[in-house]
């Protein structure tokens, strides 16, 4: 009997002639049917592969369901449909691209696999976008460099915005999260058809993608679907249903409808996107306002608390952030110059920031304006402090954790070491247009070689190549020169305690 790997290597039209490789096409058989991808430069590509049925019609605002399959060979040479969304605006469009691919089968994934026989380690990539944007069709997430280096790379789509994270009466919570879990289940079952090792699956993601991974690791249906995890710049916390429902209520009010599955299902996806834009105008993740959130309940505990209490201790975790995350929302938008003393006072009151902490941050940034100080506080509150607490909790139980910080400073638009600046280095594609939009083309090749190499090593061996977290708080810093720094900016971190 032919194995999935045999089918993958067969010539078009000769599916059972084993061991013959086409220079132009690649085949893989999955439970839905036969896929025809493309082959070039030693890499097989399968794009737009459905892992679940189209979530529209009677399936709209429902949990993901198995795909019904297809007859014959399915073309897998072009990206699949993207979830309904709007492009970035307000200045962010200068650095964050958007792609729209029409169609209903938005629950799809892309696979880049080494042509050489496996089994190879696997990385499943979950894109970011504040739970409201993003897709695997972005050039930023092309997995060719991972396949080049012996890793089967899978980039998934999931429902975003109202389609994925509305809180509606009569609909499950966190549909986008359920999509991610369904994709991970598909990978466990099917990745062998692409030469991947189903027992060496690393789930990785950035921003909202990392938040979704944290949630998947503690969700009852997601436990055991990943062998390793990489969390890049993603808040770990979920929110109670009532708080997560705020944006849904605002959209419902804007449209004059009830916040129910039946009512939302009557509204065209593009109308929901338009309403979302209206109710979120002027808001950002660092300055506040309505936005989509992971809602706790229906089996999902607060991910941050559950992870600190021991969930996922059995798997190695690589976690970190960029040094100046908040600059992404402050610099291209012009918000830096508009941060007032009132904003800082409001932040102090809202997050109970002690005067001693404020003095330390000011002392460490002589001459910094209010915007820079606000950004430093926001970066630490949202990401660095929770990541340190997470690593400390795991250390107490002997769980393997590695922590990094991306510190290379981009000259473009004052971005510095902003949110998303690590992506071109992780993917080792500094010359790609999406990367140049962030870095200005100035990032050193050595930075990408080292960071990408660490991600490959972690996926392959479970160790990125530097000292794991200890009481000395070692942090691998990726900058013009890469090194391990013990307890960076410890006075600031300790002041919060």
C-alpha positions, 0 to 999 in steps of 0.5 A: 500500500502506498504511504502518504509520502509516496503519494507526495513524490508521485508524478502527475497522472502516475500517482502509484509510480513511487519514487519518481519526482516531477520538477514542477509539481508535487502531490500529497494525499490527505483525508479530503483527497489528492492535492497538487502543489508545486515543486522548485528549488528542493521545496514543495509548496501546497497552498490554500489547503482546507483543514475545515469546511467553509464557515458560512451559510448554515455554518456561520458563527458555528464551531469548525466542521470537517471539510467534505473533501473533493474528487480528483486533484485539488489545485494547491498552487495559489493562496486560499481565501482570507477572512473578511477584514479591512486593511490597516489605516491611520499610518500603520498601512505604511508598515503593515501590509494587507492581502485580500483573497476572495472566497468562502473557504477561509479555513485553510493552510499553506505548507512548505516542505523539504523535497527530501524524505522526512520525517522533518520537524514541523512548525505551525505558524499562527499569524497576528493582527489584533484578532481582527486582521492578518492572513497566511497569504502575506508574503511575510509568512512565506515558509520557504526558508524553514523548508530550506533548513529542513523544517515543514512549515505550516501557516494557517488562516482562522476567522478574525474580527466579528466572524471569529471573536464576536460574543453572541447569544447562541454561538460558541465563544472564541471561534477563531481559537477553535479554528486554530485548534482544528488546524492543529488537529489536522496537522497531527493527523495529516502532516505525515503526507508532507514529510512532517513528523507528527510527534515534533510539532512546534506551534509558533505565533506572533502578537495575537497569534501568540495569544491564541497559542497560549489559549490553545495550550490550556483549552481542553480541546487543544491540550496535547496538540503541540510538542513545543511552543514559541510565543512572540510578543503576544498578551497571555491574558483572556477576559471575562465574557462580559468584558470581551463582549463590549465590542460586539455590543457596540457593533450590534448597536451601530447596526441596530441589531441584537447581539445574537447569532441569528441577527449577526448571521443576517449581516453581510461580512463586509457590513460587519467589517465596516461597523467594526471600523466605525466603533474602533476608530482611534483605538490602539492596543496600547492607548486603549478602546474597544477591541476583540479579546479572547473570552474566558468560559466554555472550557477556556480558563484565563490563559495567563493564570493557567500557564502560571499554574502549570498548564503546558509545563510538559512542553518546552517554551520559547517566549519573548518580545521586542524592546520597544513594542509600543512604538509600532502604534505610537510612531507611524500614527503620530501618537507619540507627540500627542501623548499628554501628561493626562495620559500618563496620569490616567495610566498610573491610576488605571494600572496602579503604577507607583511613583517609585516605578515612574521615577526609575523609568524616567531616570533610565531615559534621560531626556525622554518625552512623554510618548517614549515614557508611555511606550516603555511602560506599555511594553512592559505592562502588556508583555515583558512583565507577564512573560517574566512572571510566566518564566519564573513560575515555570522555573519553580516547577522545573519546566524548560523555558527560554526567554529572548528580547529583540533589540535591533533598532530600525531607522524607518519612521522612528520605529526602533525595536517596535512590535513586528520588527522581529518577523523579518529576522525570524523568517530570514527574509530581510530583502522581502518587500514586507520586511523592508517596509519595517526595517528600511533595508538596514537590518544586518544579515547576521541578525536574521541568520542567528534568530532564524537559526535559533527557531529552527534549532528549537523546532528540531531539537527543543533547544534554541542554543542559549541558556534556559531560564534560571534564577539569574534571568538570562535573556538572549538579546538579538541586536547588532551583536547577539548575546545573553544578558542577565536580568536586563533592566532589572531595576525597572522590572523589580520595581513593579513587585 
